[in-house]
Amino acid sequence: MTLDELSVGHSGVITAVGGEGVLRCRLLDMGLIPHTRVHVSKIAPMGDPMEVQVHGYELTLRVEEAQKIEVEGELK
Protein backbone atom coordinates (compact mmCIF):
# COMPACT_ATOMS: atom_id res chain seq x y z
CA MET A 1 0.00 0.00 0.00
CA THR A 2 1.07 3.61 -0.31
CA LEU A 3 1.23 6.27 2.39
CA ASP A 4 -1.86 8.08 1.11
CA GLU A 5 -3.94 4.94 1.81
CA LEU A 6 -3.33 5.05 5.58
CA SER A 7 -6.11 6.56 7.68
CA VAL A 8 -5.71 9.18 10.38
CA GLY A 9 -4.36 7.58 13.54
CA HIS A 10 -2.68 4.69 11.73
CA SER A 11 1.02 4.01 11.31
CA GLY A 12 3.18 2.16 8.86
CA VAL A 13 6.78 1.40 8.04
CA ILE A 14 8.20 2.74 4.79
CA THR A 15 9.32 -0.05 2.48
CA ALA A 16 10.25 1.95 -0.64
CA VAL A 17 10.41 5.52 -1.89
CA GLY A 18 9.53 6.06 -5.53
CA GLY A 19 9.58 9.10 -7.72
CA GLU A 20 12.38 10.35 -9.87
CA GLY A 21 15.10 12.96 -9.70
CA VAL A 22 14.56 15.98 -7.49
CA LEU A 23 11.28 14.71 -5.98
CA ARG A 24 12.82 11.44 -4.78
CA CYS A 25 15.84 13.26 -3.33
CA ARG A 26 13.56 15.73 -1.56
CA LEU A 27 11.49 12.94 0.01
CA LEU A 28 14.62 11.14 1.21
CA ASP A 29 16.11 14.39 2.55
CA MET A 30 12.95 14.96 4.62
CA GLY A 31 13.58 11.64 6.39
CA LEU A 32 11.17 9.47 4.42
CA ILE A 33 13.57 6.56 4.06
CA PRO A 34 12.95 2.80 4.06
CA HIS A 35 12.49 1.12 7.48
CA THR A 36 11.21 4.37 9.03
CA ARG A 37 7.91 4.43 10.93
CA VAL A 38 5.40 7.11 9.91
CA HIS A 39 2.15 8.02 11.63
CA VAL A 40 -0.72 9.83 9.89
CA SER A 41 -1.77 12.74 12.15
CA LYS A 42 -4.20 14.72 10.02
CA ILE A 43 -5.77 14.84 6.60
CA ALA A 44 -7.22 18.11 5.29
CA PRO A 45 -11.01 18.24 4.85
CA MET A 46 -10.73 18.00 1.06
CA GLY A 47 -8.24 15.12 1.36
CA ASP A 48 -5.09 17.03 0.41
CA PRO A 49 -2.58 17.67 2.00
CA MET A 50 -1.90 15.21 4.80
CA GLU A 51 0.25 15.56 7.90
CA VAL A 52 2.50 12.74 9.07
CA GLN A 53 4.86 12.32 11.98
CA VAL A 54 8.30 10.98 11.14
CA HIS A 55 11.53 11.07 13.19
CA GLY A 56 9.80 13.11 15.91
CA TYR A 57 8.59 15.97 13.72
CA GLU A 58 5.48 16.76 11.72
CA LEU A 59 5.66 16.84 7.95
CA THR A 60 2.97 17.92 5.50
CA LEU A 61 2.82 16.09 2.18
CA ARG A 62 0.65 16.41 -0.88
CA VAL A 63 -1.29 13.26 -1.69
CA GLU A 64 0.59 13.11 -5.01
CA GLU A 65 3.86 12.83 -3.05
CA ALA A 66 2.44 10.33 -0.55
CA GLN A 67 1.44 8.05 -3.42
CA LYS A 68 5.13 7.58 -4.22
CA ILE A 69 5.90 6.15 -0.76
CA GLU A 70 5.18 2.46 -0.18
CA VAL A 71 4.42 1.37 3.37
CA GLU A 72 3.49 -1.72 5.32
CA GLY A 73 0.43 -0.55 7.23
CA GLU A 74 -0.18 -1.30 10.88
CA LEU A 75 -3.01 -0.51 13.20
CA LYS A 76 -2.53 2.20 15.79
N, C-alpha and C positions, 0 to 999 in steps of 0.2 A: 504494500500500500504506500501511498505518498503522504507527506506531511499534511497536505490540505484535507485529507480524509479523516484525520483525527478530530474528535469532538472536544469541546471545551471541557477541561478537567481531566483529560486523558493524556497519557505520556507514551513515548515510544523511544526506541533506540535507532539512530541513523545507521542505515546499512550502506547507502551509496549516495553520492552527490552528483547529479547530472548537470546538464547545461554545457555551454561551450565558451571558451575564451574568457573575456572579462567577467561575465556573470558567474561562471564557476569559481574563478579566483576570488571574487567578492564574497560569495557564500562561504567558501573555506576560510577566508580571512576573518569573517564574523564569528567563527567558531563552530560552524555547522560541518563537522567532520565525522567520518564513520566512527562508530562505537560510542557516540556521545548521546546522552539522554536529553530529550526535549520534552517540555510540558506545554500544552496549549492552554494559555491563560484566558484569552478573550478572542472573540471574532466580532468584527463590526456588524451592525444591524443589516447591512446590505450584503454581508458575506465577504467583504474585502476591504481592508487588510485584516490580517490576524496577528495576534501577539503571542509569542512563545517565550518560555524561559529556557535559557541554555547557559551553562557555565556560571550560574549565579546572577545573570542579568537578563533584562527583558529586551526582546528584539521584535520589531514589527516587520512582517514580510507581506508582500503582495501574494495573492493566491497563485498567480502565474509563477512566482519564484518557488513557492512551497511545493508546487507540482513537480519540481525537478529533484526533490529530496525524498528518497525512499527510506521508509522506516518500518520497523517491526513494532506494531502497536501493542500496547499493554493497557489494562484497565488501571484506573487511578489507585 
